């Protein structure tokens, strides 16, 4: 089930990253693309699904930075292009930084959750 969720996240990331790559030259396209990607990233659970979405988002942007066969670039070296690349890197770093935050510790509970051994109730 996790593999299916990760695959869906990659596909959603590629599609939204492609739309962001195409629309990044307008101010509203850049804001809409990066803003939506950050909101989706925040809504996804930490771990593999979040990372899969971020990697899927960065693939079209990376392809846009590379030279096209006919010459030229889809993502130019102007302020909008650099903003798009920087936003994509922020997205990827945010996903990488939260990969391990959803995994249980050795004791089997996430810190701060109910049943955390570090949490003490009222003493009697």
N, C-alpha and C positions, 0 to 999 in steps of 0.2 A: 504494500500500500504506500509505503514511503517513497519507493521508486517511482510510482505513478504520480505522486504529488510533486516530486522533484522534476519529473519530465514535463508536467503541466506548467510548473514554474519556469522552466527553461524556455518553453514555447511562448509563454506570456511575456517573459523578459525579452526574447528575440523580437517579437512583434511590436512591443512598446518601444524597444530600443531602436528598431528600424523607423518607426514613426517619429521618434525624437530626433533621429539622425537627419531625416528628411526635412523636418520642420524647425530645426534649431536656428536657422538664419533669421527668423523673425523673433522679436522679443517675446511675443506671446507663445510662440512655439517652444522656445527655450524654457520659459517659465512653466508652461503646461507639462512638457515632457519630464523635466527634472523634478518638478513638484509632485507630479503623479507617481513617479518612480520612488521618491522618498516616502510618500504616504503608503504605497503598497509594501515597500520594504519594512516600514514600521508595523504594518498590520500582520505580516507573515511571522510565524513562530521562529525563534532563533534556531539556527542549525542549518542542516543541509538544504532545506527548501528555500530559505532566505538567500543562501549562497548561490543556489542554482538560479534564482531569479536575477541576482546581480550579475552573475557571469553571462547569462543570456542577454541582459541589457547591454553589457559592454561589448559583446561580439559585433553587432552592427556598427557601433561607434568605432571600433578598431578597424573594421573593414572600410569605413568612411575616411579614416585617417590615411590609409595606404593609397598609393597612386592607382588610378583607374587605368585599364589597358590603353584607352584612347588618350590618356594624359589628363592631368588635373586631379583634383581631390574633391570628395564630397563634403568633407569637413575642412574648411579653409583655415589658414593661419591668421585669422583676425580675432577680434575680441569675442565674438559669438562662438567661434570654433573652439578657442581656448577655454571659454566658459563651459562649453559642452563637455570637453575632455576632462576638465577639472571636476565638474559635477559627477561625471561617470566614475572617476577615481574615488571621489568621496563615497559614492554609493557602494563601490566594491570594498573599500576599507571598512565602512560601517558593517557590511555583511560579514567580512572576515573577523572583525573585532567581537562580534556577537555569536560566533559559531559555537563556542563552548559554554555560553551562558545558560543554555537550556538543558545541559546534561546534568544528571544527578551526581552528587559526590559519592565517595566510597561508602558512606553510611546509607546511601539509598534515597536521601531526600535533598531537595534543593534548599540552600540556606535561606532562612527566613520563612519557610513554609511550615505548615502545621506538622508537627512531629519532628521538627529539627531538634537534635540533641542539645544544641546551644541555647535553645529557648527554654526558659524555666517558668513554670507557673507560680502561683502564690504559694508560699511555704506555709505548712500547717503545724 
